[in-house]
Amino acid sequence: MGRIGIGTRPIIVLATWACFCAHPVTAQLAYNTNILPLGDKEALMGNTGTGGMGSTGAVFYNPAALMQLEGSSFSLSGSAYMVYSFEATPFVVFDDDRLDYKGSGFQSVPTSLVMARTMGDWRVAFSLLVPAQFKYEGQQDWDFDLAGEPYRLKILQNYSESMFLGGLSAAHRINERWSWGVSVHGQYFSYLSASDVRISSLADPTRTALSTTRDQRAPISAYVLGGLHRQGEKMGLGLRVALPSIRITGKGEHYAYEYLALSGSTPTVQETDLTGLKADFETPFDVRVGATYRSSERVKLAMDASYGTGVAYDVVSGKGYSEREELESTYRLSAGAELGVQKQRAVLLGLSWAPSTVTNDGYTNTIAFVSYTAGVKLTLGRSETTVGYFGALGNGAQPYVEGTIAAEQRYRYNGAFLGTSVTL
């Protein structure tokens, strides 16, 4: 992203070219790993659950709260349909021309599968979780003038990232009120970013430039979290501590091809093809506290607050190449409510707010996400079904290369959520 002004033609075009090649769509998991709905009731109550919701979502929100479950349980939940979009306005400025960028996509994947049972005095669980998944696809073309000469710019970008957690949880009672628990997960992170940028003179098609980049990485790490839970007559209190992830293995690739023939001189070609690089994805130390309060038989309120420390590391490195990511400390506030309508029906509401700042390869982005949920819970015998709507808005600014103008970035998510749990 940048602001390009009048100057000699080769300098203008090359500066424009370098500007676009340097800035792919920004990674999302660096901002917040709890944007998308996850869990059973927790998913439609703002992703609150540290204080204990009496569901299998405790494997992620607070494993100590597994002691609230009775017998054996099975749950399956997911986003039935999710639509999301990304905008940067402006993406770049040429003299007085403002060029905007848009990308969009959708997904339909389960977000959690949990099986829990009682073994003596212990409550144990096995879980498969997809706490976040994003994919953007965008293509745009612009015609514009620079120094009185017409140019055409084409950008095509495909971007995806996802996180998968699989592991075991265990909880044990300390006394009648207190319990403790721990979850140990294997964490798999997948990242792919491919972009194609082309710029050419409409007056002389031989003056053209092409840049193609592709970055892929797939690190595996261990993710451990523990918790404490206290359940009173009306109020539940919880504490969850997530340790920094520990890298186990992971490989990455980086490919870049550049063809420049803009100044009328001999074309230049540069190509980089690196495989077998060391890949990493680190989740920081995170502390989360929460409370639930049942004011009446039909009303239950929940609130969570979390704080995560900053982290800085090379997401990929080796063979003389590296890309560094720095995440500042983050915090998140969320609240939810369960409002009983009838004996077997309840309305679920949730709201959360999470700002964060990340620096990637020297460029800083600040994004604040607000998410909101609304749905219903239906209870029939030993089964409980939740269905509802999920939405989120992300807004922030990213400075231009010169640091004098900021681009406004907007993220939008809309989707349907469905979850079912059965007590055996």
TIMAR-645902 format. One record per residue (C-alpha): residue number from 0; y negated, x negated, z negated. Coordinates in steps of 0.02 Angstrom, whole numbers. Layout:
+-----+--------+--------+--------+
:   i :     yy :     xx :     zz :
+-----+--------+--------+--------+
: NUM :      Y :      X :      Z :
...
+-----+--------+--------+--------+
This chain:
+-----+--------+--------+--------+
:   i :     yy :     xx :     zz :
+-----+--------+--------+--------+
:   0 :      0 :      0 :      0 :
:   1 :   -173 :    -64 :     37 :
:   2 :   -345 :    -40 :    108 :
:   3 :   -372 :   -120 :    278 :
:   4 :   -548 :   -148 :    345 :
:   5 :   -629 :   -216 :    502 :
:   6 :   -598 :   -397 :    547 :
:   7 :   -513 :   -499 :    681 :
:   8 :   -373 :   -402 :    762 :
:   9 :   -227 :   -518 :    716 :
:  10 :   -280 :   -526 :    533 :
:  11 :   -303 :   -338 :    521 :
:  12 :   -134 :   -297 :    595 :
:  13 :    -38 :   -430 :    500 :
:  14 :   -117 :   -377 :    335 :
:  15 :    -73 :   -197 :    373 :
:  16 :    105 :   -249 :    414 :
:  17 :    130 :   -352 :    257 :
:  18 :     59 :   -208 :    155 :
:  19 :    193 :    -85 :    210 :
:  20 :    336 :   -208 :    200 :
:  21 :    301 :   -245 :     17 :
:  22 :    315 :    -73 :    -62 :
:  23 :    472 :     34 :    -54 :
:  24 :    486 :    198 :   -148 :
:  25 :    485 :    159 :   -333 :
:  26 :    646 :    168 :   -435 :
:  27 :    661 :    318 :   -549 :
:  28 :    785 :    266 :   -682 :
:  29 :    661 :    134 :   -740 :
:  30 :    548 :    278 :   -793 :
:  31 :    665 :    395 :   -884 :
:  32 :    854 :    413 :   -895 :
:  33 :    842 :    587 :   -970 :
:  34 :    738 :    678 :   -838 :
:  35 :    878 :    785 :   -767 :
:  36 :    966 :    917 :   -875 :
:  37 :   1119 :    850 :   -966 :
:  38 :   1237 :    931 :  -1090 :
:  39 :   1279 :   1112 :  -1128 :
:  40 :   1143 :   1206 :  -1221 :
:  41 :   1044 :   1044 :  -1234 :
:  42 :   1013 :   1046 :  -1046 :
:  43 :    915 :   1210 :  -1054 :
:  44 :    827 :   1168 :  -1218 :
:  45 :    724 :   1021 :  -1155 :
:  46 :    869 :    897 :  -1175 :
:  47 :    855 :    910 :  -1364 :
:  48 :   1012 :    882 :  -1465 :
:  49 :    992 :    741 :  -1591 :
:  50 :    981 :    866 :  -1733 :
:  51 :   1147 :    943 :  -1680 :
:  52 :   1173 :   1091 :  -1563 :
:  53 :   1357 :   1124 :  -1600 :
:  54 :   1409 :   1073 :  -1424 :
:  55 :   1503 :    934 :  -1335 :
:  56 :   1335 :    865 :  -1275 :
:  57 :   1337 :    771 :  -1440 :
:  58 :   1431 :    628 :  -1354 :
:  59 :   1263 :    579 :  -1277 :
:  60 :   1131 :    650 :  -1394 :
:  61 :   1211 :    609 :  -1562 :
:  62 :   1398 :    575 :  -1579 :
:  63 :   1392 :    612 :  -1766 :
:  64 :   1356 :    795 :  -1723 :
:  65 :   1531 :    809 :  -1648 :
:  66 :   1584 :    859 :  -1824 :
:  67 :   1500 :   1027 :  -1795 :
:  68 :   1636 :   1072 :  -1669 :
:  69 :   1794 :   1164 :  -1719 :
:  70 :   1965 :   1136 :  -1644 :
:  71 :   1977 :   1067 :  -1468 :
:  72 :   1839 :   1092 :  -1339 :
:  73 :   1818 :   1071 :  -1153 :
:  74 :   1652 :   1081 :  -1059 :
:  75 :   1593 :   1061 :   -881 :
:  76 :   1410 :   1070 :   -833 :
:  77 :   1303 :   1022 :   -686 :
:  78 :   1155 :   1051 :   -573 :
:  79 :   1216 :   1179 :   -449 :
:  80 :   1072 :   1138 :   -330 :
:  81 :    927 :   1018 :   -350 :
:  82 :    780 :    995 :   -231 :
:  83 :    655 :    855 :   -257 :
:  84 :    508 :    777 :   -165 :
:  85 :    396 :    624 :   -175 :
:  86 :    217 :    605 :   -116 :
:  87 :     93 :    460 :   -114 :
:  88 :    -86 :    506 :    -68 :
:  89 :   -151 :    400 :      7 :
:  90 :     -9 :    282 :     50 :
:  91 :   -130 :    166 :    140 :
:  92 :   -311 :    170 :    198 :
:  93 :   -368 :    102 :    368 :
:  94 :   -557 :     93 :    367 :
:  95 :   -596 :    276 :    331 :
:  96 :   -425 :    345 :    381 :
:  97 :   -313 :    397 :    236 :
:  98 :   -127 :    402 :    275 :
:  99 :    -11 :    501 :    160 :
: 100 :    177 :    481 :    135 :
: 101 :    306 :    614 :     91 :
: 102 :    493 :    609 :     59 :
: 103 :    618 :    742 :      3 :
: 104 :    802 :    771 :    -31 :
: 105 :    931 :    873 :   -126 :
: 106 :   1091 :    853 :   -223 :
: 107 :   1234 :    954 :   -293 :
: 108 :   1338 :    859 :   -420 :
: 109 :   1414 :    890 :   -591 :
: 110 :   1320 :    805 :   -732 :
: 111 :   1448 :    808 :   -872 :
: 112 :   1632 :    832 :   -910 :
: 113 :   1681 :    821 :  -1094 :
: 114 :   1845 :    848 :  -1185 :
: 115 :   1845 :    845 :  -1376 :
: 116 :   1981 :    871 :  -1507 :
: 117 :   2019 :    847 :  -1690 :
: 118 :   2133 :    705 :  -1745 :
: 119 :   2159 :    711 :  -1933 :
: 120 :   1989 :    687 :  -2016 :
: 121 :   1913 :    624 :  -1853 :
: 122 :   1833 :    713 :  -1707 :
: 123 :   1859 :    617 :  -1544 :
: 124 :   1798 :    649 :  -1367 :
: 125 :   1816 :    583 :  -1190 :
: 126 :   1666 :    605 :  -1074 :
: 127 :   1612 :    576 :   -895 :
: 128 :   1424 :    591 :   -875 :
: 129 :   1299 :    578 :   -732 :
: 130 :   1134 :    575 :   -827 :
: 131 :   1028 :    538 :   -672 :
: 132 :   1041 :    538 :   -484 :
: 133 :    901 :    526 :   -355 :
: 134 :    892 :    518 :   -167 :
: 135 :    740 :    517 :    -54 :
: 136 :    732 :    525 :    135 :
: 137 :    567 :    517 :    226 :
: 138 :    503 :    481 :    401 :
: 139 :    323 :    485 :    458 :
: 140 :    220 :    435 :    608 :
: 141 :     33 :    403 :    618 :
: 142 :    -88 :    367 :    760 :
: 143 :   -250 :    283 :    709 :
: 144 :   -386 :    164 :    768 :
: 145 :   -420 :    -10 :    703 :
: 146 :   -573 :   -106 :    766 :
: 147 :   -584 :     17 :    910 :
: 148 :   -403 :     -5 :    964 :
: 149 :   -270 :    132 :    948 :
: 150 :   -111 :     96 :    850 :
: 151 :     46 :    190 :    802 :
: 152 :    136 :    168 :    637 :
: 153 :    312 :    233 :    600 :
: 154 :    399 :    224 :    431 :
: 155 :    577 :    276 :    393 :
: 156 :    646 :    257 :    217 :
: 157 :    811 :    306 :    134 :
: 158 :    827 :    278 :    -51 :
: 159 :    958 :    324 :   -180 :
: 160 :   1006 :    276 :   -357 :
: 161 :   1125 :    350 :   -484 :
: 162 :   1200 :    314 :   -654 :
: 163 :   1376 :    355 :   -711 :
: 164 :   1440 :    345 :   -891 :
: 165 :   1620 :    357 :   -943 :
: 166 :   1690 :    325 :  -1116 :
: 167 :   1752 :    379 :  -1287 :
: 168 :   1665 :    450 :  -1441 :
: 169 :   1721 :    469 :  -1621 :
: 170 :   1644 :    551 :  -1774 :
: 171 :   1692 :    560 :  -1958 :
: 172 :   1623 :    655 :  -2106 :
: 173 :   1541 :    557 :  -2248 :
: 174 :   1528 :    707 :  -2363 :
: 175 :   1498 :    894 :  -2348 :
: 176 :   1324 :    868 :  -2273 :
: 177 :   1328 :    700 :  -2186 :
: 178 :   1429 :    629 :  -2041 :
: 179 :   1424 :    475 :  -1931 :
: 180 :   1482 :    441 :  -1754 :
: 181 :   1484 :    316 :  -1611 :
: 182 :   1502 :    324 :  -1421 :
: 183 :   1557 :    177 :  -1313 :
: 184 :   1526 :    199 :  -1127 :
: 185 :   1554 :     98 :   -972 :
: 186 :   1393 :    112 :   -871 :
: 187 :   1393 :    100 :   -681 :
: 188 :   1227 :     94 :   -589 :
: 189 :   1214 :    114 :   -400 :
: 190 :   1057 :     70 :   -300 :
: 191 :   1021 :     73 :   -114 :
: 192 :    854 :     56 :    -27 :
: 193 :    838 :     43 :    162 :
: 194 :    674 :     47 :    258 :
: 195 :    616 :     26 :    437 :
: 196 :    431 :     -2 :    474 :
: 197 :    358 :    -18 :    649 :
: 198 :    179 :    -41 :    709 :
: 199 :    120 :    -62 :    888 :
: 200 :    -35 :    -56 :    995 :
: 201 :    -45 :     97 :   1107 :
: 202 :   -155 :      1 :   1228 :
: 203 :    -30 :   -141 :   1245 :
: 204 :    149 :    -97 :   1191 :
: 205 :    199 :   -281 :   1198 :
: 206 :     97 :   -308 :   1040 :
: 207 :    217 :   -240 :    912 :
: 208 :    299 :   -280 :    746 :
: 209 :    460 :   -226 :    664 :
: 210 :    524 :   -246 :    487 :
: 211 :    693 :   -189 :    423 :
: 212 :    747 :   -212 :    242 :
: 213 :    902 :   -162 :    147 :
: 214 :    937 :   -191 :    -38 :
: 215 :   1096 :   -139 :   -125 :
: 216 :   1164 :   -173 :   -299 :
: 217 :   1301 :   -104 :   -410 :
: 218 :   1304 :   -178 :   -586 :
: 219 :   1424 :   -126 :   -724 :
: 220 :   1380 :   -139 :   -908 :
: 221 :   1430 :    -77 :  -1081 :
: 222 :   1322 :     53 :  -1168 :
: 223 :   1347 :     87 :  -1353 :
: 224 :   1258 :    215 :  -1461 :
: 225 :   1283 :    274 :  -1640 :
: 226 :   1215 :    414 :  -1745 :
: 227 :   1197 :    499 :  -1913 :
: 228 :   1188 :    686 :  -1941 :
: 229 :   1150 :    797 :  -2089 :
: 230 :   1180 :    983 :  -2082 :
: 231 :   1099 :   1096 :  -2210 :
: 232 :   1103 :   1285 :  -2228 :
: 233 :    961 :   1310 :  -2104 :
: 234 :    909 :   1138 :  -2046 :
: 235 :    999 :    997 :  -1958 :
: 236 :    933 :    818 :  -1951 :
: 237 :    993 :    680 :  -1837 :
: 238 :    965 :    497 :  -1795 :
: 239 :   1030 :    412 :  -1638 :
: 240 :   1018 :    225 :  -1602 :
: 241 :   1062 :    160 :  -1428 :
: 242 :   1090 :    -28 :  -1416 :
: 243 :   1031 :   -128 :  -1264 :
: 244 :   1162 :   -123 :  -1128 :
: 245 :   1274 :   -276 :  -1104 :
: 246 :   1304 :   -334 :   -926 :
: 247 :   1488 :   -351 :   -879 :
: 248 :   1482 :   -384 :   -691 :
: 249 :   1393 :   -331 :   -534 :
: 250 :   1349 :   -389 :   -358 :
: 251 :   1198 :   -362 :   -248 :
: 252 :   1141 :   -387 :    -69 :
: 253 :    973 :   -417 :     13 :
: 254 :    936 :   -409 :    199 :
: 255 :    767 :   -426 :    285 :
: 256 :    723 :   -441 :    468 :
: 257 :    546 :   -464 :    534 :
: 258 :    485 :   -473 :    714 :
: 259 :    298 :   -505 :    743 :
: 260 :    217 :   -504 :    914 :
: 261 :     43 :   -437 :    879 :
: 262 :    -82 :   -574 :    916 :
: 263 :    -33 :   -610 :   1096 :
: 264 :     49 :   -774 :   1047 :
: 265 :    233 :   -819 :   1044 :
: 266 :    333 :   -689 :    944 :
: 267 :    400 :   -745 :    775 :
: 268 :    565 :   -690 :    700 :
: 269 :    622 :   -707 :    519 :
: 270 :    790 :   -650 :    452 :
: 271 :    865 :   -659 :    278 :
: 272 :   1042 :   -604 :    241 :
: 273 :   1103 :   -633 :     63 :
: 274 :   1265 :   -568 :    -10 :
: 275 :   1358 :   -599 :   -172 :
: 276 :   1199 :   -598 :   -277 :
: 277 :   1202 :   -566 :   -464 :
: 278 :   1149 :   -385 :   -498 :
: 279 :   1096 :   -312 :   -664 :
: 280 :   1033 :   -149 :   -740 :
: 281 :    974 :   -150 :   -921 :
: 282 :    942 :     -2 :  -1034 :
: 283 :    829 :    -48 :  -1181 :
: 284 :    851 :    -24 :  -1368 :
: 285 :    813 :    159 :  -1404 :
: 286 :    789 :    258 :  -1565 :
: 287 :    793 :    447 :  -1564 :
: 288 :    765 :    570 :  -1707 :
: 289 :    785 :    757 :  -1701 :
: 290 :    791 :    916 :  -1802 :
: 291 :    855 :   1093 :  -1780 :
: 292 :    799 :   1242 :  -1883 :
: 293 :    874 :   1416 :  -1886 :
: 294 :    735 :   1529 :  -1947 :
: 295 :    842 :   1684 :  -1930 :
: 296 :   1010 :   1738 :  -1864 :
: 297 :    937 :   1755 :  -1689 :
: 298 :    812 :   1611 :  -1681 :
: 299 :    853 :   1426 :  -1675 :
: 300 :    722 :   1292 :  -1641 :
: 301 :    749 :   1109 :  -1595 :
: 302 :    639 :    956 :  -1575 :
: 303 :    673 :    775 :  -1527 :
: 304 :    566 :    617 :  -1520 :
: 305 :    622 :    450 :  -1451 :
: 306 :    554 :    274 :  -1432 :
: 307 :    622 :    138 :  -1319 :
: 308 :    573 :    -44 :  -1323 :
: 309 :    514 :   -136 :  -1168 :
: 310 :    632 :   -239 :  -1062 :
: 311 :    608 :   -373 :   -928 :
: 312 :    747 :   -445 :   -819 :
: 313 :    798 :   -492 :   -642 :
: 314 :    879 :   -342 :   -559 :
: 315 :    951 :   -460 :   -429 :
: 316 :    954 :   -650 :   -421 :
: 317 :   1039 :   -797 :   -339 :
: 318 :   1032 :   -910 :   -186 :
: 319 :    846 :   -941 :   -210 :
: 320 :    802 :   -756 :   -212 :
: 321 :    760 :   -641 :   -358 :
: 322 :    675 :   -475 :   -395 :
: 323 :    608 :   -443 :   -569 :
: 324 :    578 :   -279 :   -658 :
: 325 :    477 :   -253 :   -817 :
: 326 :    477 :    -90 :   -914 :
: 327 :    351 :    -63 :  -1051 :
: 328 :    398 :     28 :  -1211 :
: 329 :    426 :    214 :  -1182 :
: 330 :    426 :    371 :  -1287 :
: 331 :    480 :    550 :  -1260 :
: 332 :    444 :    715 :  -1347 :
: 333 :    549 :    870 :  -1317 :
: 334 :    568 :   1043 :  -1393 :
: 335 :    683 :   1190 :  -1365 :
: 336 :    722 :   1365 :  -1427 :
: 337 :    873 :   1480 :  -1431 :
: 338 :    820 :   1662 :  -1446 :
: 339 :    958 :   1788 :  -1475 :
: 340 :    939 :   1949 :  -1374 :
: 341 :   1104 :   2029 :  -1413 :
: 342 :   1257 :   1975 :  -1511 :
: 343 :   1332 :   1884 :  -1361 :
: 344 :   1174 :   1841 :  -1264 :
: 345 :   1030 :   1722 :  -1295 :
: 346 :    880 :   1654 :  -1202 :
: 347 :    861 :   1464 :  -1195 :
: 348 :    692 :   1379 :  -1169 :
: 349 :    643 :   1196 :  -1162 :
: 350 :    496 :   1079 :  -1131 :
: 351 :    481 :    888 :  -1131 :
: 352 :    352 :    753 :  -1095 :
: 353 :    388 :    570 :  -1055 :
: 354 :    261 :    441 :   -994 :
: 355 :    314 :    266 :   -942 :
: 356 :    251 :    110 :   -853 :
: 357 :    356 :     -8 :   -749 :
: 358 :    313 :   -167 :   -653 :
: 359 :    420 :   -214 :   -504 :
: 360 :    391 :   -374 :   -407 :
: 361 :    214 :   -387 :   -476 :
: 362 :    158 :   -208 :   -442 :
: 363 :    133 :    -85 :   -585 :
: 364 :    168 :    102 :   -583 :
: 365 :    130 :    227 :   -721 :
: 366 :    213 :    397 :   -711 :
: 367 :    213 :    541 :   -837 :
: 368 :    349 :    673 :   -819 :
: 369 :    340 :    850 :   -887 :
: 370 :    502 :    949 :   -874 :
: 371 :    534 :   1132 :   -915 :
: 372 :    689 :   1240 :   -924 :
: 373 :    732 :   1423 :   -947 :
: 374 :    901 :   1507 :   -949 :
: 375 :   1025 :   1618 :  -1036 :
: 376 :   1181 :   1589 :  -1141 :
: 377 :   1327 :   1710 :  -1128 :
: 378 :   1468 :   1708 :  -1257 :
: 379 :   1633 :   1790 :  -1219 :
: 380 :   1776 :   1760 :  -1339 :
: 381 :   1804 :   1572 :  -1352 :
: 382 :   1700 :   1529 :  -1199 :
: 383 :   1513 :   1499 :  -1185 :
: 384 :   1419 :   1494 :  -1020 :
: 385 :   1241 :   1437 :   -990 :
: 386 :   1145 :   1463 :   -829 :
: 387 :    962 :   1434 :   -793 :
: 388 :    819 :   1351 :   -701 :
: 389 :    760 :   1171 :   -714 :
: 390 :    594 :   1101 :   -654 :
: 391 :    496 :    939 :   -677 :
: 392 :    330 :    869 :   -620 :
: 393 :    287 :    684 :   -618 :
: 394 :    111 :    619 :   -590 :
: 395 :     38 :    446 :   -593 :
: 396 :    -62 :    312 :   -506 :
: 397 :    -15 :    150 :   -420 :
: 398 :   -154 :     25 :   -379 :
: 399 :   -180 :    -45 :   -207 :
: 400 :   -157 :   -228 :   -170 :
: 401 :   -341 :   -261 :   -206 :
: 402 :   -330 :   -158 :   -365 :
: 403 :   -490 :    -61 :   -324 :
: 404 :   -414 :    106 :   -269 :
: 405 :   -266 :    199 :   -341 :
: 406 :   -141 :    306 :   -246 :
: 407 :    -94 :    470 :   -327 :
: 408 :     95 :    492 :   -339 :
: 409 :    180 :    659 :   -366 :
: 410 :    363 :    697 :   -398 :
: 411 :    434 :    875 :   -400 :
: 412 :    607 :    934 :   -452 :
: 413 :    677 :   1110 :   -447 :
: 414 :    855 :   1164 :   -474 :
: 415 :    985 :   1280 :   -547 :
: 416 :   1094 :   1229 :   -693 :
: 417 :   1266 :   1296 :   -742 :
: 418 :   1374 :   1248 :   -889 :
: 419 :   1535 :   1314 :   -967 :
: 420 :   1622 :   1265 :  -1127 :
: 421 :   1785 :   1330 :  -1200 :
: 422 :   1854 :   1310 :  -1376 :
: 423 :   2044 :   1298 :  -1366 :
+-----+--------+--------+--------+
